[in-house]
């Protein structure tokens, strides 16, 4: 849900604009980190991530409800990192560890929060999907839809927590440059595989429901979502 907040939460497929928005914060961070310092790297990657979020909203992707929160998160994380680098605050670790550590913790917290939505019987995907893709009420009220979205939400929980654990291990066993490049490549591939597998699972489970139009038709009729 992303930096990495945006990019980790939305590792979506092979859309050129989306891929560039995922890649540029990494490239900017690497360039400014190696040529200037951590502060410049944080500011550059954060500015691009905020620009990407605003751009998605302008292209019609329905993230309006998330935009203020995402923007505030990115800015706060950057400010905290800069304060640590300037020795204004001290957490006993490097500013790099603070910057990436906030991202690791965020992914774990997102996973826990999504798991809670399943446990209380209101899976996150069951709530969010009808807000970005037009679905008939007969479909969303079907118990099979709720069960399927519950399982699919748990897929995301496992993905978020597992990749956070992988990120932590990788960070502790590599330098910043190797960490960023390896994490981007591995998480992009894992994200693509996870999303493809999740969509196939949802399509198979919802197919017996009469009001379900099929994955292909939904992708065609989802408007700006399929074009962004």
C-alpha positions as CSV (number, residue, x, y, z in Angstrom):
1,X,0.0,0.0,0.0
2,X,3.6,1.4,-1.0
3,X,7.6,4.3,-1.8
4,X,7.1,1.3,-1.1
5,X,3.8,2.1,0.5
6,X,2.4,2.8,-3.0
7,X,4.5,0.3,-4.8
8,X,4.2,-2.6,-2.4
9,X,0.5,-2.2,-1.9
10,X,-0.1,-1.9,-5.6
11,X,2.4,-4.1,-7.5
12,X,0.0,-4.3,-10.4
13,X,0.9,-6.1,-13.5
14,X,2.4,-4.6,-16.6
15,X,0.9,-1.2,-17.1
16,X,3.6,1.2,-18.3
17,X,2.6,4.2,-16.2
18,X,2.2,2.0,-13.1
19,X,5.6,0.3,-13.7
20,X,7.3,3.7,-14.1
21,X,5.8,5.0,-10.9
22,X,7.1,1.9,-9.1
23,X,10.6,2.1,-10.6
24,X,11.3,5.9,-10.4
25,X,11.4,6.2,-6.6
26,X,13.9,3.4,-6.5
27,X,16.1,5.0,-9.2
28,X,15.9,8.4,-7.7
29,X,16.8,7.1,-4.2
30,X,19.8,5.2,-5.6
31,X,21.0,8.2,-7.6
32,X,20.7,10.8,-4.9
33,X,21.8,8.5,-2.1
34,X,25.1,7.7,-3.9
35,X,25.7,11.2,-5.4
36,X,24.4,13.4,-2.5
37,X,23.1,12.0,0.8
38,X,20.2,10.2,2.5
39,X,18.2,13.5,2.9
40,X,18.3,14.2,-0.8
41,X,17.4,10.6,-1.6
42,X,14.5,10.6,0.7
43,X,13.1,13.9,-0.6
44,X,13.5,13.0,-4.3
45,X,11.8,9.6,-3.9
46,X,9.1,11.0,-1.8
47,X,8.3,13.8,-4.2
48,X,8.0,11.3,-7.0
49,X,5.8,8.9,-5.0
50,X,3.4,11.8,-4.1
51,X,3.4,12.9,-7.8
52,X,2.5,9.3,-8.7
53,X,-0.4,9.1,-6.3
54,X,-1.8,12.4,-7.5
55,X,-1.3,11.4,-11.1
56,X,-3.2,8.2,-10.6
57,X,-6.1,10.2,-9.1
58,X,-6.1,12.5,-12.1
59,X,-6.1,9.5,-14.5
60,X,-9.3,8.4,-12.9
61,X,-8.1,5.7,-10.6
62,X,-10.3,5.8,-7.6
63,X,-7.8,6.4,-4.8
64,X,-9.2,9.7,-3.7
65,X,-10.0,8.3,-0.3
66,X,-6.4,7.1,0.2
67,X,-4.6,10.1,-1.3
68,X,-4.4,12.3,1.8
69,X,-3.3,9.4,4.0
70,X,-0.7,8.2,1.6
71,X,0.7,11.7,1.2
72,X,0.8,12.3,4.9
73,X,2.5,9.0,5.5
74,X,5.2,9.6,2.9
75,X,5.9,13.1,4.2
76,X,6.0,12.0,7.8
77,X,8.4,9.2,7.1
78,X,10.7,11.5,5.2
79,X,10.7,14.1,7.9
80,X,11.4,11.6,10.6
81,X,14.3,10.2,8.5
82,X,15.8,13.7,8.0
83,X,15.4,14.5,11.7
84,X,17.4,11.4,12.6
85,X,20.1,12.2,10.0
86,X,20.3,15.7,11.5
87,X,20.6,14.2,15.1
88,X,17.4,16.1,16.1
89,X,16.0,12.7,17.3
90,X,17.8,9.5,18.0
91,X,16.4,6.0,17.7
92,X,19.8,4.3,18.1
93,X,19.9,3.3,14.5
94,X,20.9,4.9,11.2
95,X,18.6,7.1,9.2
96,X,18.5,4.4,6.5
97,X,17.3,1.9,9.0
98,X,14.6,4.4,10.2
99,X,13.4,5.1,6.6
100,X,13.2,1.5,5.5
101,X,12.1,0.3,8.9
102,X,9.0,2.5,8.8
103,X,8.2,0.8,5.5
104,X,8.7,-2.7,7.0
105,X,6.5,-1.9,10.0
106,X,3.8,-0.4,7.7
107,X,3.6,-3.5,5.6
108,X,3.2,-5.7,8.7
109,X,0.5,-3.4,10.2
110,X,-1.4,-3.4,6.9
111,X,-1.3,-7.2,6.9
112,X,-2.6,-7.3,10.5
113,X,-5.3,-4.8,9.7
114,X,-6.5,-6.7,6.7
115,X,-6.6,-9.9,8.7
116,X,-8.8,-8.2,11.3
117,X,-11.3,-7.3,8.5
118,X,-11.6,-11.0,7.7
119,X,-11.9,-12.0,11.3
120,X,-14.8,-9.6,11.9
121,X,-16.6,-10.8,8.8
122,X,-16.0,-7.7,6.6
123,X,-13.1,-8.6,4.3
124,X,-11.3,-5.6,2.9
125,X,-11.6,-6.8,-0.7
126,X,-15.4,-7.4,-0.4
127,X,-15.6,-3.7,0.6
128,X,-13.1,-2.1,-1.8
129,X,-13.7,-3.9,-5.1
130,X,-17.3,-2.7,-5.7
131,X,-16.0,0.8,-5.2
132,X,-13.5,0.5,-8.1
133,X,-15.3,-2.0,-10.3
134,X,-19.0,-2.0,-11.1
135,X,-20.6,-5.1,-9.7
136,X,-24.2,-6.1,-9.4
137,X,-25.8,-6.1,-5.9
138,X,-26.9,-9.7,-6.4
139,X,-23.2,-10.7,-6.7
140,X,-21.9,-8.7,-3.8
141,X,-24.7,-10.0,-1.5
142,X,-24.0,-13.6,-2.4
143,X,-22.3,-15.5,0.5
144,X,-19.9,-17.1,-2.0
145,X,-18.7,-13.6,-2.9
146,X,-18.0,-12.8,0.8
147,X,-16.1,-16.1,1.3
148,X,-14.1,-15.7,-1.8
149,X,-13.1,-12.1,-0.9
150,X,-12.2,-13.3,2.6
151,X,-9.8,-15.9,1.3
152,X,-8.4,-13.4,-1.3
153,X,-7.9,-10.8,1.5
154,X,-5.9,-13.4,3.4
155,X,-3.7,-13.9,0.4
156,X,-2.8,-10.2,0.7
157,X,-2.2,-10.6,4.4
158,X,0.3,-13.4,3.8
159,X,1.9,-11.5,0.9
160,X,2.4,-8.3,3.0
161,X,3.8,-10.0,6.1
162,X,6.0,-12.5,4.1
163,X,7.5,-9.8,1.9
164,X,8.1,-7.6,5.0
165,X,10.0,-10.4,6.7
166,X,12.0,-10.9,3.4
167,X,12.7,-7.2,3.2
168,X,14.0,-7.1,6.8
169,X,16.2,-10.1,6.2
170,X,17.5,-8.7,3.0
171,X,18.2,-5.3,4.5
172,X,20.1,-6.8,7.4
173,X,22.2,-8.9,5.0
174,X,23.1,-6.4,2.3
175,X,24.0,-2.9,1.6
176,X,21.4,-0.2,0.7
177,X,22.1,-0.4,-3.0
178,X,21.9,-4.2,-3.3
179,X,18.8,-4.1,-1.0
180,X,16.9,-1.7,-3.2
181,X,17.7,-3.4,-6.5
182,X,17.1,-6.9,-5.2
183,X,13.9,-6.0,-3.3
184,X,12.4,-4.2,-6.3
185,X,13.1,-7.1,-8.7
186,X,11.9,-9.9,-6.3
187,X,8.9,-8.0,-5.0
188,X,7.8,-7.0,-8.5
189,X,7.9,-10.6,-9.7
190,X,6.2,-11.9,-6.5
191,X,3.6,-9.2,-6.8
192,X,2.8,-10.1,-10.4
193,X,2.6,-13.8,-9.6
194,X,0.4,-13.1,-6.5
195,X,-2.0,-10.8,-8.3
196,X,-2.3,-13.2,-11.3
197,X,-2.9,-16.1,-9.0
198,X,-5.4,-14.1,-6.9
199,X,-7.4,-13.0,-9.9
200,X,-7.5,-16.6,-11.2
201,X,-8.7,-17.8,-7.8
202,X,-11.4,-15.2,-7.6
203,X,-12.5,-15.8,-11.2
204,X,-12.8,-19.6,-10.6
205,X,-14.7,-19.2,-7.3
206,X,-17.1,-16.6,-8.5
207,X,-17.8,-18.2,-11.9
208,X,-20.7,-20.4,-10.6
209,X,-22.6,-17.2,-9.5
210,X,-25.1,-16.2,-12.2
211,X,-24.6,-12.5,-11.8
212,X,-20.8,-12.7,-12.1
213,X,-19.8,-11.5,-15.6
214,X,-16.4,-13.0,-15.7
215,X,-12.9,-11.6,-15.2
216,X,-12.4,-10.6,-18.8
217,X,-15.6,-8.5,-19.0
218,X,-14.9,-6.8,-15.7
219,X,-11.4,-5.8,-16.9
220,X,-13.0,-4.3,-20.0
221,X,-15.7,-2.5,-18.3
222,X,-13.7,-1.1,-15.3
223,X,-13.1,2.2,-17.1
224,X,-10.1,4.2,-16.0
225,X,-9.0,1.5,-13.7
226,X,-8.0,-0.7,-16.6
227,X,-6.3,2.1,-18.5
228,X,-4.2,3.7,-15.7
